[in-house]
Amino acid sequence: MTETETNTYDVVVLGAGPVGENVADRTRAAGLTTAVVESELVGGECSYWACMPSKALLRPVIARADARRVPGLSQSVQGPLDAAAVLAHRDYYTSNWKDDGQVGWLDSIGADLHRGHGRLTGPRTVTVTGPDGGETVLTARHAVAVCTGSRAALPGLPGLDEVRPWTSREATSAKTVPGRLIVVGGGVVATEMATVWQALGSEVTLLVRGKGLLARMEPFAGELVAEALTEAGADVRTGTSVESVTRENGTVVAVTDKGDRVEADEILFATGRAARTDDIGLETIGLEPGSWLDVDDSLRVTGHDWLYAVGDVNQRALLTHQGKYQARIAGAAIAARATGETLLAQPWGAHAATADHAAVPQVVFTDPEAAAVGLSLAEAEQAGHRVQAVDVDLSSVAGAGLYADGYKGRARMVVDVEDEILRGVTLVGPGVGELIHSATVAVAGQVPISRLWHAVPAYPTISEVWLRLLESYRDS
């Protein structure tokens, strides 16, 4: 019979992805003893199956696309990408799916790693079942932070398991390029993976249930990305649902609601995310297994003064950088409560994740890139703000023309006409991902329009779009 070990810490963190790592970093920096529990690889989804591998795959694709728009260089880069080299580049950035470096970092901050499946077994208690079947009970004096993230949500199509569909994990870790690929969905994963595999040689068919791509951004973002994917050779079908999927002699067959039969070697479902909370013991503390966890702005779970839910599990903003932001806030709040310090919970305070509501930035690494922060025009209007949209064709900016021949892009700022601040900014075009932080500073800092006139963009850069936007607002 295996003996159960018991350990007590100030804080127990369930999940060692970027979010859990950052919670641990902040609590350790405050002098709190911290245990971290992980059932897979330390570094989590982002490091091995999401952000890092997807961007490693996309970088050569975008670099080639940019080079093809530069006179004197374009003729040299008309050939195909070296798929094997691109996949090897991806493997390097995932550390070949080994987590030694991340484990070493946890050791360096003094956090204790417990490998195995962790489940809540009561208030402030986590029981870890290790790879050998042995159990370790971890008790938290102050807080347990659930940082278990999310997983791909698959539709309830009959027989889908037998088809062996790709999710985001398979799409970012595949070892070979499929000859034909069906992508179901129109969001970030769908558009980025369609961009990658089309460029690497797949014949891509994108089946989108909605009216367009990137539905959470301004409509023009999805329109420009769809146009570019089509020009690259992808078959983009909007307003299309998948009714059934089968695999016949190795070939995937998808039948749509329009009666179309689409064949491919693989099919990727990028149709949303689900909370990874189905088997972490939520029922032992009166919460629903598999549910998203409701939190306040300090990331504390409603009705549980010792429990925090940080990152994807709270469904506030399913983005790695936003989860890490929440982790810094949560870690600071845990430390403040543990030491009896005053909680600075007012908006934009040290213990309030205010940016989740007002200033979430995101970049979609397609060609063209789409980047946004804050509220879209529709979201701002729905929130009751009196706003005005200001649009500029990015090709009118000198820096854009120098960046690429035939540059196509668009910028929008959503101005609160009462407070004279920005509620949101959206940029679409080659290279705009590196522009979004300036917009984030303006939105998060609630910088008045009158002060933005004194933020002079260097000439000739694409950032000069800020001057064009301000001029358009002044002249409207």
Summary of the structure (lengths in Angstrom):
residues: 476
radius of gyration: 23.7
end to end distance: 77.4
largest distance: 78.9
contacts: 1672
relative contact order: 0.12
helix: 37%
strand: 26%
